[in-house]
Amino acid sequence: MVDLIGQYKKIQEEVDTAIMNVVQSSAYINGPEVKSFAKELEEYLEVKHVIPCANGTDALQIAMMALNFKPGDEIITASFTYVATAEVIALLKLKPVLVDVDPETFTIDCDALERAITPRTVAIVPVHLFGQCANMQRIMEIANAHNLYVIEDTAQAIGAEYVMANGLTHKAGTIGTIGTTSFFPSKNLGCMGDGGAIFTNDDEIAAKIRVIANHGQTELYHHGEIGVNSRLDSIQAAILRVKLRKLDNYCEARQFAAAFYDKAFDNNPRLKIPAKWVNTTHVYHQYTLVLNGVSRTAMREFLETKGIPSMIYYPIPLHMQKAYTDPRYKHGDFPITEQLCNHVLSLPMHTELSTDDLQYITSSVLAFVNK
């Protein structure tokens, strides 16, 4: 699904030098590379504060801790997402409120979101799924009308851009109260281990996030907050500095691959290609088809015989996961999410796909669906 070896080989000299510079300095924790990466990501995102942390799940948790939510407070998110989005809500003894998604873009359904708001609602977590932004114009209008925080889950869409109604363009994750991301190796901007970051334009919130991420420590051995230990190590930061300089090129490579897929599959009645919002770019963390009248299991087995991997993101919606069983939700409550879970299939999507690779993949898919 991803070719991290191929990507590494193209930047091997830069990455190896960056790693060895950290080793020779022995500044492994919170060293200069971490500070430099945070500064460079701030400049790239055009956001005031970037706080690196250990992973994307920590980023979400720390963001919620910084906003002083109380047990029982409700946070609305989509049921069609990876579990981490809801996991941290439950861990903090908050109440995840799940809603359906838009049938075209698979991001949160804003009408359903608005209907789910109650007096206990404190925040919305839109997931910028598969590489494009949720409808942030509408989400911010709803949030402002109800005095809610917005925490953007940008783990799959770093580098994407969103144009607001006033014509201003923002990078994904910089529109709401707080943005979060993951640097898991397969992400569009991935390190060689675990990593994440939190970003905000709010000075006060940023200061609190920094304290919480460092054991709640305001100064050495003075702990003014309940905190966690969540750090991006210097070697990963050094690697990310190299890759950040190439992120726009990586996004363009993914867009090229997606356009090739689109052209091959468009107008095929058995394959629904990914839709795109007109006011957001799509950086294709995944290229996800919706199958119509095609056996997903048989198609995956056929592609495997051709040496082509595929994945299902996601086979089980959050509201049907055992850990998130809730009497409020039952089978059929989220028809779009459930339909997607039964019919989506993601094809290889990464920066190293050649035209020959794409031709082979598309011809194999079409050979199966058109037989």
TIGUTOR-600209 format. One line per 5 residues: number of its first residue (from 1); for each residue x, y, z of C-alpha. Coordinates in Angstrom, 3 decimals. Example, Ala and Ser with C-alpha at 12.3 -4.5 7.8 and 13.67 -1.06 7.14 Angstrom:
! residues 2
1) 12.300,-4.500,7.800; 13.670,-1.060,7.140
//
This chain:
! residues 371
1) 0.000,0.000,0.000; 2.979,2.297,0.585; 6.584,2.165,-0.637; 8.634,3.573,2.219; 11.805,1.899,0.968
6) 11.505,3.542,-2.436; 10.804,6.910,-0.839; 13.784,6.538,1.517; 16.191,5.632,-1.277; 15.488,8.940,-3.023
11) 16.354,10.930,0.107; 18.768,8.501,1.727; 21.770,10.805,1.866; 19.794,13.653,3.435; 18.069,11.390,5.954
16) 21.224,9.521,6.927; 23.087,12.794,7.443; 20.249,14.179,9.543; 20.175,11.063,11.744; 23.951,11.019,12.226
21) 23.950,14.703,13.167; 21.604,13.877,16.040; 23.671,10.863,17.072; 26.845,12.928,17.107; 25.192,15.670,19.141
26) 23.543,13.191,21.562; 20.649,15.675,21.921; 18.047,12.929,21.649; 15.185,14.500,23.631; 13.837,18.023,22.940
31) 17.006,18.854,21.064; 17.561,21.553,18.447; 16.073,19.368,15.699; 12.703,19.269,17.483; 12.643,23.033,17.919
36) 13.702,23.606,14.305; 11.065,21.211,12.992; 8.332,22.905,15.032; 9.375,26.286,13.663; 9.497,25.048,10.070
41) 6.087,23.378,10.364; 4.670,26.616,11.797; 5.936,28.428,8.720; 4.580,25.776,6.357; 1.131,25.749,7.973
46) 1.135,29.519,8.593; 0.090,28.869,12.177; 1.452,30.543,15.329; 2.195,27.438,17.398; 3.232,23.860,16.630
51) 3.825,21.575,19.605; 5.352,18.220,18.599; 4.348,15.139,20.597; 4.735,11.372,20.600; 1.925,10.358,18.236
56) -1.360,11.457,16.728; -3.488,9.867,19.440; -1.598,11.795,22.108; -2.136,14.932,20.045; -5.903,14.495,20.241
61) -5.810,13.654,23.951; -3.617,16.598,24.888; -5.786,18.945,22.833; -8.851,17.861,24.778; -7.039,18.068,28.117
66) -6.023,21.642,27.309; -9.641,22.739,26.829; -10.721,21.863,30.392; -13.519,19.488,29.472; -15.319,17.784,32.344
71) -16.418,14.130,32.619; -19.721,13.691,30.843; -19.151,16.530,28.387; -20.121,15.522,24.870; -17.873,15.654,21.821
76) -19.297,15.028,18.367; -17.380,13.137,15.692; -18.047,10.794,12.775; -18.617,7.072,13.082; -16.633,6.439,9.893
81) -13.086,6.956,11.118; -10.227,5.200,12.874; -10.862,4.378,16.504; -8.274,6.845,17.867; -10.629,9.744,17.179
86) -13.187,8.437,19.675; -10.742,6.542,21.874; -9.314,9.619,23.547; -12.788,11.017,24.205; -13.690,7.879,26.130
91) -10.318,7.715,27.902; -10.906,11.183,29.334; -14.380,10.084,30.541; -16.016,12.390,28.042; -18.940,11.204,25.960
96) -18.362,10.449,22.269; -21.409,11.390,20.209; -21.254,9.730,16.809; -22.922,10.911,13.599; -23.103,9.784,9.986
101) -20.964,11.055,7.126; -21.542,12.740,3.793; -22.160,10.090,1.089; -19.849,11.797,-1.398; -16.792,12.867,0.597
106) -17.093,10.527,3.623; -16.434,13.449,5.992; -18.802,14.417,8.792; -22.421,15.150,7.787; -22.988,18.712,8.954
111) -26.784,18.358,9.139; -26.394,15.305,11.376; -23.772,17.167,13.381; -26.116,20.061,14.031; -28.938,17.742,15.080
116) -26.650,15.987,17.573; -25.853,19.131,19.597; -27.209,19.166,23.163; -26.598,21.413,26.190; -23.723,19.053,27.139
121) -21.904,19.432,23.795; -18.536,21.156,24.134; -16.648,20.329,20.937; -16.661,18.960,17.411; -13.897,16.744,16.019
126) -14.094,16.782,12.215; -11.901,14.151,10.584; -10.269,15.220,7.329; -10.659,11.720,5.983; -8.507,10.152,3.261
131) -6.818,13.473,2.419; -9.401,16.234,2.059; -10.927,18.645,4.528; -14.378,18.301,5.994; -16.822,21.158,5.317
136) -14.997,23.575,7.600; -17.020,26.621,6.546; -20.238,25.030,7.790; -18.570,23.418,10.797; -17.162,26.732,12.006
141) -20.536,28.420,11.502; -22.197,25.730,13.629; -19.447,25.871,16.252; -19.616,29.655,16.525; -23.411,29.617,16.773
146) -23.290,27.133,19.656; -20.041,28.309,21.307; -18.232,25.025,20.662; -14.551,24.203,20.274; -13.341,22.588,17.040
151) -10.460,20.093,17.121; -9.406,19.124,13.618; -8.143,15.577,13.142; -5.689,16.203,10.311; -3.777,12.922,10.492
156) -4.707,12.035,6.902; -4.714,15.473,5.295; -1.621,17.434,6.225; -0.740,19.619,3.246; -4.333,19.966,2.055
161) -5.807,23.465,1.753; -9.311,24.806,2.379; -10.792,28.023,0.982; -13.257,29.746,3.299; -16.222,31.810,2.071
166) -14.211,35.019,2.554; -11.688,33.770,-0.001; -8.907,33.108,2.503; -7.016,29.840,2.106; -5.953,27.855,5.162
171) -3.926,24.699,5.576; -5.830,21.728,6.979; -5.755,21.791,10.763; -5.379,25.561,11.152; -9.024,26.637,10.949
176) -10.500,25.312,14.191; -9.456,25.912,17.775; -6.760,23.237,17.614; -5.400,20.983,14.887; -3.769,17.599,15.422
181) -1.795,15.275,13.203; 0.140,12.024,13.154; 3.547,11.334,11.660; 3.055,7.556,11.528; 5.380,6.254,8.777
186) 2.605,5.692,6.217; 1.177,9.212,6.570; 1.708,11.819,3.864; 4.321,13.378,6.156; 5.660,10.375,8.014
191) 8.687,9.755,10.191; 10.475,6.442,10.791; 8.718,5.657,14.029; 5.941,7.325,15.966; 5.294,11.041,16.086
196) 2.593,13.669,16.137; 1.928,17.364,16.557; -0.646,19.834,17.809; -1.143,23.284,16.291; -3.102,26.382,17.237
201) -3.201,30.136,16.795; -4.294,30.676,20.407; -1.359,31.730,22.614; -3.006,30.709,25.884; -4.054,27.290,24.628
206) -0.594,26.707,23.150; 1.066,27.494,26.470; -1.196,25.024,28.249; -0.576,22.317,25.651; 3.184,22.671,26.127
211) 2.788,22.252,29.881; 0.466,19.246,29.631; 2.711,17.461,27.126; 5.628,17.810,29.555; 4.206,16.175,32.683
216) 2.159,19.294,33.511; 5.449,20.987,34.361; 5.515,24.791,34.438; 9.177,24.789,35.437; 11.531,22.019,36.490
221) 9.871,19.959,39.252; 6.899,22.347,39.465; 3.721,20.667,38.217; 0.776,23.017,37.866; -1.342,20.714,35.691
226) -2.086,17.029,35.407; 0.010,16.183,32.405; 1.418,13.387,30.285; 4.819,12.501,28.884; 4.539,12.946,25.133
231) 7.583,13.919,23.101; 8.771,13.748,19.516; 12.343,12.485,19.694; 15.100,14.357,17.934; 15.905,11.675,15.361
236) 12.304,11.619,14.160; 12.252,15.415,14.071; 15.408,15.431,11.950; 13.831,12.993,9.483; 10.640,15.048,9.374
241) 12.596,18.213,8.595; 13.937,16.521,5.459; 10.496,15.247,4.427; 8.676,18.504,5.198; 10.731,20.236,2.512
246) 9.360,17.680,0.047; 5.771,17.504,1.293; 4.255,19.557,-1.523; 6.014,17.348,-4.063; 4.735,14.267,-2.243
251) 1.203,15.652,-2.397; 1.579,16.293,-6.123; 2.765,12.705,-6.680; -0.313,11.399,-4.881; -2.554,13.707,-6.887
256) -0.974,12.448,-10.114; -1.689,8.849,-9.100; -5.256,9.719,-8.121; -5.873,11.462,-11.449; -4.641,8.340,-13.259
261) -7.017,6.171,-11.221; -9.872,8.629,-11.796; -9.425,8.597,-15.560; -9.314,4.798,-15.655; -12.345,4.224,-13.433
266) -14.596,7.203,-14.143; -18.006,6.334,-15.592; -17.610,2.660,-14.698; -20.965,1.755,-13.095; -19.321,-0.704,-10.724
271) -16.748,1.726,-9.347; -17.432,5.034,-7.633; -14.317,7.190,-7.587; -13.546,9.559,-4.691; -15.504,12.805,-4.772
276) -13.825,16.132,-4.058; -15.125,19.262,-2.343; -14.744,22.253,-4.644; -13.235,24.366,-1.862; -10.553,21.956,-0.642
281) -7.571,20.308,-2.237; -7.237,16.552,-1.854; -3.854,15.074,-0.929; -4.974,11.430,-1.133; -3.726,9.714,1.955
286) -5.900,6.927,0.588; -7.533,6.347,-2.783; -10.813,4.733,-1.850; -13.341,3.277,-4.258; -16.927,2.365,-3.451
291) -17.807,-0.929,-5.124; -21.234,-1.441,-6.688; -22.339,-4.996,-7.432; -18.799,-6.301,-7.007; -17.705,-8.863,-4.430
296) -15.106,-7.051,-2.354; -13.684,-10.289,-0.999; -13.328,-11.819,-4.458; -11.811,-8.626,-5.842; -9.219,-8.485,-3.065
301) -8.335,-12.135,-3.646; -7.976,-11.511,-7.382; -5.757,-8.473,-6.863; -3.620,-10.443,-4.420; -2.926,-13.029,-7.143
306) -1.642,-10.113,-9.220; 0.629,-8.927,-6.406; -1.522,-5.853,-5.790; -2.349,-5.043,-2.151; -5.627,-3.470,-1.095
311) -7.122,-2.424,2.222; -10.518,-1.785,3.781; -10.719,1.535,5.621; -12.837,0.848,7.671; -14.635,-2.522,7.936
316) -16.529,-1.798,11.183; -18.022,1.593,12.082; -17.303,3.002,15.526; -20.909,2.673,16.680; -20.736,-1.093,16.074
321) -17.395,-1.657,17.817; -17.722,-3.678,21.023; -15.805,-1.117,23.080; -18.175,1.662,21.993; -21.474,-0.172,22.365
326) -24.073,2.406,23.350; -27.849,2.015,23.717; -28.256,5.246,21.733; -27.000,3.545,18.584; -28.134,0.441,16.723
331) -27.590,-1.168,13.370; -29.109,1.014,10.676; -28.766,4.317,12.508; -25.905,5.471,10.269; -26.822,4.161,6.812
336) -24.058,5.931,4.880; -21.332,4.835,7.282; -22.583,1.254,7.301; -22.866,1.163,3.519; -19.322,2.460,3.159
341) -17.925,-0.052,5.631; -19.436,-2.819,3.515; -18.355,-1.529,0.104; -15.171,0.600,0.237; -11.810,-0.612,-0.983
346) -8.554,1.348,-1.020; -5.888,0.827,-3.678; -2.144,1.466,-3.359; -1.462,5.182,-2.883; 1.987,6.585,-2.281
351) 4.676,8.824,-3.690; 6.572,6.162,-5.642; 3.830,4.899,-7.969; 5.071,4.980,-11.569; 2.902,5.195,-14.661
356) 3.656,1.516,-15.297; 2.546,0.660,-11.744; -0.676,2.607,-12.182; -1.370,1.049,-15.574; -0.899,-2.432,-14.123
361) -3.130,-1.740,-11.113; -5.936,-0.110,-13.080; -5.954,-2.736,-15.832; -6.097,-5.486,-13.195; -9.003,-3.831,-11.376
366) -10.914,-3.343,-14.619; -10.207,-6.904,-15.734; -11.986,-8.106,-12.607; -14.951,-5.733,-12.502; -15.682,-5.968,-16.239
371) -15.474,-9.744,-16.575
//
